[in-house]
Amino acid sequence: MSFTYLHWKIAESLPSKDIKFDIRQMSKDEIKLLALNIFPQGKTAMHYLYNRIDQLRILYQNAGKEDKNSLHKPITVPMIRNF
């Protein structure tokens, strides 16, 4: 799956507590896309959220829910080893 520049920049901003970005501001479909993307250097959203347990929990909760209004089914967030 390819990623967009926007998703990459969102993922890079996730570890910063100075940036007032809350993953709950994204739609469930966008959260699922963010969770499945593999960014440069093999990083995933999990790599960026390793020190933001609150946001990581939200990512998992929303990626695993089925939404009747969505075309997407629940997903399993991939775990990829650091390169």
DSSP file (Angstrom, degrees, kcal/mol; ACC not computed):
  #  RESIDUE AA STRUCTURE BP1 BP2  ACC     N-H-->O    O-->H-N    N-H-->O    O-->H-N    TCO  KAPPA ALPHA  PHI   PSI    X-CA   Y-CA   Z-CA
    1    1 A M              0   0    0      0, 0.0    37,-0.5     0, 0.0     2,-0.2   0.000 360.0 360.0 360.0 129.9    0.0    0.0    0.0
    2    2 A S        -     0   0    0     35,-0.1     2,-0.3     1,-0.0    37,-0.1  -0.520 360.0-139.7 -84.8 158.6    1.4    3.4   -0.9
    3    3 A F        -     0   0    0     -2,-0.2     2,-0.2    35,-0.2    31,-0.0  -0.777   8.8-122.8-115.6 161.3    1.2    6.3    1.5
    4    4 A T     >  -     0   0    0     -2,-0.3     4,-2.1     1,-0.1     5,-0.2  -0.653  25.2-116.0 -97.6 160.0    0.4    9.9    1.0
    5    5 A Y  H  > S+     0   0    0     -2,-0.2     4,-2.6     1,-0.2     5,-0.2   0.876 117.2  57.0 -59.4 -37.7    2.7   12.7    2.0
    6    6 A L  H  > S+     0   0    0      1,-0.2     4,-2.5     2,-0.2    -1,-0.2   0.938 106.4  47.3 -60.3 -48.4   -0.1   13.8    4.4
    7    7 A H  H  > S+     0   0    0      1,-0.2     4,-2.7     2,-0.2    -1,-0.2   0.892 111.6  52.0 -61.0 -39.0   -0.2   10.5    6.2
    8    8 A W  H  X S+     0   0    0     -4,-2.1     4,-2.4     2,-0.2    -1,-0.2   0.932 111.2  45.8 -63.0 -46.0    3.6   10.5    6.5
    9    9 A K  H  X S+     0   0    0     -4,-2.6     4,-1.5     2,-0.2    -2,-0.2   0.872 112.5  51.2 -67.4 -36.3    3.6   14.0    8.0
   10   10 A I  H  X S+     0   0    0     -4,-2.5     4,-1.0    -5,-0.2     3,-0.3   0.946 111.0  48.6 -62.7 -47.2    0.8   13.0   10.4
   11   11 A A  H >< S+     0   0    0     -4,-2.7     3,-0.6     1,-0.2    -2,-0.2   0.898 109.9  51.6 -60.8 -41.0    2.8    9.9   11.5
   12   12 A E  H 3< S+     0   0    0     -4,-2.4    -1,-0.2     1,-0.2     4,-0.2   0.804 109.9  50.2 -66.5 -27.9    5.9   11.9   12.0
   13   13 A S  H >< S+     0   0    0     -4,-1.5     3,-0.9    -3,-0.3     6,-0.2   0.652  88.8  85.2 -84.1 -14.5    4.0   14.4   14.2
   14   14 A L  T << S+     0   0    0     -4,-1.0    -1,-0.2    -3,-0.6    -2,-0.2   0.854  84.7  52.9 -59.1 -39.9    2.4   11.6   16.4
   15   15 A P  T 3  S+     0   0    0      0, 0.0     2,-0.4     0, 0.0    -1,-0.2   0.755  89.2  94.9 -70.4 -19.6    5.3   11.3   18.9
   16   16 A S    <   -     0   0    0     -3,-0.9     5,-0.3    -4,-0.2     3,-0.1  -0.556  52.0-170.4 -78.2 124.7    5.4   15.0   19.7
   17   17 A K  S    S+     0   0    0     -2,-0.4    -1,-0.2     1,-0.2    -3,-0.0   0.606  85.5  67.5 -84.0 -12.5    3.5   16.0   22.7
   18   18 A D  S    S+     0   0    0      2,-0.1     2,-0.6    -3,-0.0    -1,-0.2   0.814  86.8  74.5 -74.7 -30.9    4.0   19.7   21.7
   19   19 A I  S    S-     0   0    0     -6,-0.2     2,-2.2     1,-0.1    -1,-0.0  -0.740  83.5-139.1 -84.9 123.2    1.8   19.3   18.6
   20   20 A K        +     0   0    0     -2,-0.6     2,-0.5     2,-0.0    -1,-0.1  -0.339  51.5 140.4 -83.4  59.4   -1.8   19.2   19.7
   21   21 A F        -     0   0    0     -2,-2.2     2,-0.5    -5,-0.3    -2,-0.1  -0.904  31.7-167.8-105.9 127.4   -2.8   16.4   17.4
   22   22 A D    >   -     0   0    0     -2,-0.5     3,-2.5     1,-0.1     4,-0.2  -0.962  22.0-140.4-114.7 127.7   -5.2   13.8   18.6
   23   23 A I  G >  S+     0   0    0     -2,-0.5     3,-1.6     1,-0.3    -1,-0.1   0.728  99.1  72.6 -59.8 -21.8   -5.7   10.7   16.5
   24   24 A R  G 3  S+     0   0    0      1,-0.3    -1,-0.3     7,-0.0     4,-0.1   0.651  81.5  72.7 -68.1 -13.6   -9.4   10.8   17.4
   25   25 A Q  G <  S+     0   0    0     -3,-2.5    -1,-0.3     2,-0.1     2,-0.2   0.658  86.8  81.4 -72.6 -15.3   -9.6   13.8   15.1
   26   26 A M  S <  S-     0   0    0     -3,-1.6     2,-0.0    -4,-0.2     0, 0.0  -0.578  89.1-108.1 -90.6 153.2   -9.3   11.4   12.1
   27   27 A S     >  -     0   0    0     -2,-0.2     4,-2.4     1,-0.1     5,-0.2  -0.346  32.4-110.0 -70.9 161.5  -12.0    9.3   10.6
   28   28 A K  H  > S+     0   0    0      1,-0.2     4,-2.2     2,-0.2     5,-0.1   0.875 120.4  53.5 -61.9 -36.5  -12.0    5.6   11.3
   29   29 A D  H  > S+     0   0    0      2,-0.2     4,-2.1     1,-0.2    -1,-0.2   0.905 109.3  48.1 -64.9 -40.5  -11.1    4.9    7.7
   30   30 A E  H  > S+     0   0    0      2,-0.2     4,-2.6     1,-0.2    -2,-0.2   0.883 109.9  52.6 -67.1 -38.0   -8.2    7.3    7.9
   31   31 A I  H  X S+     0   0    0     -4,-2.4     4,-2.4     2,-0.2    -2,-0.2   0.910 108.9  50.4 -63.1 -41.3   -7.0    5.7   11.1
   32   32 A K  H  X S+     0   0    0     -4,-2.2     4,-1.5     2,-0.2    -2,-0.2   0.915 111.0  48.1 -63.6 -42.6   -7.1    2.3    9.4
   33   33 A L  H  X S+     0   0    0     -4,-2.1     4,-1.3     1,-0.2     3,-0.3   0.922 111.9  49.9 -62.8 -42.9   -5.0    3.6    6.5
   34   34 A L  H  < S+     0   0    0     -4,-2.6    11,-0.5     1,-0.2     3,-0.3   0.893 109.0  52.8 -61.5 -40.0   -2.5    5.2    8.8
   35   35 A A  H  < S+     0   0    0     -4,-2.4    -1,-0.2     1,-0.2    11,-0.2   0.798 112.5  44.4 -67.6 -28.8   -2.2    1.9   10.7
   36   36 A L  H  < S+     0   0    0     -4,-1.5    -1,-0.2    -3,-0.3    -2,-0.2   0.632  89.5 106.1 -92.2 -15.0   -1.5   -0.1    7.6
   37   37 A N     <  -     0   0    0     -4,-1.3     2,-0.5    -3,-0.3     8,-0.4  -0.345  55.0-153.2 -69.7 145.0    1.0    2.3    6.0
   38   38 A I        -     0   0    0    -37,-0.5     6,-0.2     6,-0.1   -35,-0.2  -0.980  19.6-162.2-116.6 116.8    4.7    1.5    5.9
   39   39 A F  B >>  -A   43   0A   0      4,-3.7     3,-1.2    -2,-0.5     4,-0.5  -0.313  37.2 -56.5 -93.4 175.0    6.7    4.7    5.7
   40   40 A P  G >4 S+     0   0    0      0, 0.0     3,-1.0     0, 0.0    -1,-0.2  -0.142 125.4  27.0 -51.8 148.8   10.4    5.3    4.7
   41   41 A Q  G 34 S-     0   0    0      1,-0.2    42,-0.5    -3,-0.1    -2,-0.1   0.656 130.7 -77.4  67.2  19.6   12.9    3.3    6.7
   42   42 A G  G <4 S+     0   0    0     -3,-1.2    -1,-0.2     1,-0.2     2,-0.2   0.670  85.9 154.5  71.6  17.4   10.3    0.7    7.3
   43   43 A K  B <<  -A   39   0A   0     -3,-1.0    -4,-3.7    -4,-0.5     2,-0.2  -0.524  22.1-170.3 -81.9 146.6    8.5    2.7   10.0
   44   44 A T     >  -     0   0    0     -6,-0.2     4,-1.5    -2,-0.2     3,-0.5  -0.687  45.1 -90.6-119.8 177.4    4.8    2.2   10.8
   45   45 A A  H  > S+     0   0    0    -11,-0.5     4,-1.8    -8,-0.4     5,-0.1   0.855 127.0  59.8 -58.3 -33.7    2.5    4.2   13.0
   46   46 A M  H  4 S+     0   0    0      1,-0.2     4,-0.3    32,-0.2    -1,-0.2   0.881 100.6  53.8 -63.6 -37.5    3.5    2.0   15.9
   47   47 A H  H >4 S+     0   0    0     -3,-0.5     3,-0.7     1,-0.2    -1,-0.2   0.898 112.3  44.3 -62.3 -39.2    7.1    3.0   15.5
   48   48 A Y  H 3< S+     0   0    0     -4,-1.5     3,-0.4     1,-0.2    -1,-0.2   0.782 115.7  47.7 -75.7 -26.3    6.1    6.7   15.8
   49   49 A L  T >< S+     0   0    0     -4,-1.8     3,-2.0     1,-0.2     7,-0.3   0.239  71.9 114.9 -99.3  13.1    3.7    6.0   18.7
   50   50 A Y  T <  S+     0   0    0     -3,-0.7    -1,-0.2    -4,-0.3     3,-0.1   0.791  86.6  36.9 -58.5 -27.6    6.0    3.9   20.9
   51   51 A N  T 3  S+     0   0    0     -3,-0.4     2,-0.3     1,-0.2    -1,-0.3   0.270 105.2  72.8-107.2  12.1    6.1    6.6   23.6
   52   52 A R    <>  +     0   0    0     -3,-2.0     4,-2.5     1,-0.1     3,-0.4  -0.626  52.8 166.8-122.9  71.2    2.4    7.7   23.2
   53   53 A I  H  > S+     0   0    0     -2,-0.3     4,-2.5     1,-0.2     5,-0.2   0.838  74.4  57.4 -57.6 -37.4    0.5    4.8   24.7
   54   54 A D  H  > S+     0   0    0      1,-0.2     4,-1.5     2,-0.2    -1,-0.2   0.924 111.8  40.9 -60.8 -45.0   -2.8    6.8   24.9
   55   55 A Q  H  > S+     0   0    0     -3,-0.4     4,-2.3     2,-0.2    -2,-0.2   0.860 113.0  54.5 -72.4 -35.6   -2.7    7.4   21.1
   56   56 A L  H  X S+     0   0    0     -4,-2.5     4,-2.3    -7,-0.3    -2,-0.2   0.895 106.7  52.0 -63.6 -40.0   -1.5    3.9   20.4
   57   57 A R  H  X S+     0   0    0     -4,-2.5     4,-2.6    -5,-0.2    -1,-0.2   0.907 109.4  49.3 -62.3 -42.4   -4.5    2.5   22.3
   58   58 A I  H  X S+     0   0    0     -4,-1.5     4,-2.4     2,-0.2     5,-0.3   0.900 108.7  53.9 -63.6 -41.2   -6.9    4.7   20.3
   59   59 A L  H  X S+     0   0    0     -4,-2.3     4,-2.2     1,-0.2    -2,-0.2   0.944 112.7  42.8 -57.7 -49.7   -5.2    3.5   17.0
   60   60 A Y  H  X S+     0   0    0     -4,-2.3     4,-1.5     1,-0.2    -2,-0.2   0.906 113.0  52.1 -65.3 -42.4   -5.8   -0.1   18.0
   61   61 A Q  H  < S+     0   0    0     -4,-2.6     4,-0.3     1,-0.2    -1,-0.2   0.904 115.8  40.2 -62.2 -41.3   -9.3    0.4   19.3
   62   62 A N  H >< S+     0   0    0     -4,-2.4     3,-0.7     1,-0.2    -1,-0.2   0.832 112.0  54.3 -79.9 -32.2  -10.4    2.1   16.1
   63   63 A A  H 3< S+     0   0    0     -4,-2.2    12,-2.3    -5,-0.3    -1,-0.2   0.780 109.5  50.0 -70.6 -25.0   -8.6   -0.1   13.7
   64   64 A G  T 3< S+     0   0    0     -4,-1.5     2,-0.3    10,-0.2    -1,-0.2   0.496  91.9  93.8 -92.8  -3.6  -10.3   -3.2   15.2
   65   65 A K    <   -     0   0    0     -3,-0.7     2,-0.5    -4,-0.3    10,-0.1  -0.691  68.9-135.4 -93.6 142.0  -13.8   -1.9   15.1
   66   66 A E        -     0   0    0     -2,-0.3     2,-0.5     8,-0.1     7,-0.1  -0.824  17.5-155.6 -92.0 130.8  -16.2   -2.6   12.2
   67   67 A D    >   -     0   0    0      5,-0.6     3,-1.6    -2,-0.5     5,-0.1  -0.929  11.0-149.6-109.3 123.8  -18.2    0.5   11.2
   68   68 A K  T 3  S+     0   0    0     -2,-0.5    -1,-0.1     1,-0.3    -2,-0.0   0.788  99.8  51.5 -63.7 -27.2  -21.5   -0.2    9.4
   69   69 A N  T 3  S+     0   0    0     -3,-0.1     2,-0.3     2,-0.0    -1,-0.3   0.480 100.7  81.3 -86.7  -2.8  -21.1    3.0    7.4
   70   70 A S    <   -     0   0    0     -3,-1.6    -3,-0.0     2,-0.2    -4,-0.0  -0.717  69.8-144.1-106.4 152.8  -17.6    2.1    6.2
   71   71 A L  S    S+     0   0    0     -2,-0.3     2,-0.3     2,-0.1    -1,-0.1   0.602  77.8  93.2 -83.8 -13.2  -16.5   -0.3    3.4
   72   72 A H        -     0   0    0     -5,-0.1    -5,-0.6     1,-0.0    -2,-0.2  -0.593  65.0-146.7 -88.5 142.4  -13.6   -1.4    5.5
   73   73 A K        -     0   0    0     -2,-0.3    -8,-0.1     1,-0.2    -7,-0.1  -0.568  44.3 -73.0 -93.2 163.9  -13.6   -4.5    7.8
   74   74 A P        -     0   0    0      0, 0.0     2,-0.3     0, 0.0   -10,-0.2  -0.261  57.4-153.8 -56.0 146.7  -11.6   -4.6   11.0
   75   75 A I        -     0   0    0    -12,-2.3     2,-0.6   -10,-0.1    -3,-0.0  -0.783  16.9-122.1-121.5 164.4   -7.9   -5.0   10.5
   76   76 A T        -     0   0    0     -2,-0.3   -16,-0.0   -12,-0.0   -12,-0.0  -0.947  31.7-128.2-103.4 123.2   -4.9   -6.3   12.3
   77   77 A V        -     0   0    0     -2,-0.6   -41,-0.1     1,-0.1     2,-0.1  -0.588  29.7-122.8 -73.2 123.8   -2.3   -3.7   12.8
   78   78 A P        -     0   0    0      0, 0.0     2,-0.6     0, 0.0   -32,-0.2  -0.360  13.9-146.2 -70.9 145.8    1.0   -5.1   11.5
   79   79 A M        -     0   0    0     -2,-0.1     2,-0.4   -33,-0.1    -2,-0.0  -0.961  20.2-175.6-111.4 117.7    4.0   -5.3   13.7
   80   80 A I        -     0   0    0     -2,-0.6   -36,-0.2   -38,-0.1     3,-0.1  -0.946  24.3-120.3-118.1 132.3    7.2   -4.8   11.8
   81   81 A R        -     0   0    0     -2,-0.4     2,-0.0     1,-0.1    -2,-0.0  -0.357  36.9 -98.1 -67.6 146.2   10.7   -5.1   13.3
   82   82 A N              0   0    0      1,-0.1    -1,-0.1    -2,-0.1   -40,-0.1  -0.372 360.0 360.0 -61.1 142.4   13.0   -2.1   13.2
   83   83 A F              0   0    0    -42,-0.5    -1,-0.1    -3,-0.1   -41,-0.1   0.445 360.0 360.0 -80.8 360.0   15.5   -2.1   10.4
